[in-house]
Amino acid sequence: MPNVRFRLNGVETEIDADPDTPLLNVLRGQLGLTGSHFGCGAGECGACTVLLDDHAINSCDTPLWSVADKTVTTIEGLGSADAPHALQRAFIAEQAMQCGYCLSGIMMSAAALLKRNANPTSAEIKAALDRNLCRCGSHNRMIRAILRAAAEMRA
């Protein structure tokens, strides 16, 4: 099997795996990064969302070969307990989570949005999160959190 090289959360990474293996399987199974969750396995729910060169993608249906020589960021690379990202701080401040299963995917979709649009409207946030399913009913709090993070990042 050929090795696949990519930058993962700021670190050059080389994986020896079948190039057709879903990225999510590599992240969780080989690399122990469990923040991205398996939901549907068909790219429909967004629980597995990561950034690929600053664009939100579903890692469950993204083959490993397609990330070669690119940059992948998972929720683990967004921030840390010691230095949380503005989104993480805002989601805590707004209490914008319940079960948390969808949360990493939603934060990564929001991070992609804020990279391309520093001042999104509520409608733009809703559109950016359209591919992320959440059954907990925290949507209004999530929108407020993303607006809060955007304001913090602009300041």
Secondary structure, DSSP 8 states (H G I E B T S, - for coil): --EEEEEETTEEEEEES-TTSBHHHIIIIIT---SS--SSSSSSS-TTEEEETTEEEEGGG-BGGGGTTSEEE-HHHH--SSS--HHHHHHHHTT--SS-TTHHHHHHHHHHHHHH-SS--HHHHHHHTTT----SS-HHHHHHHHHHHHHHHH-
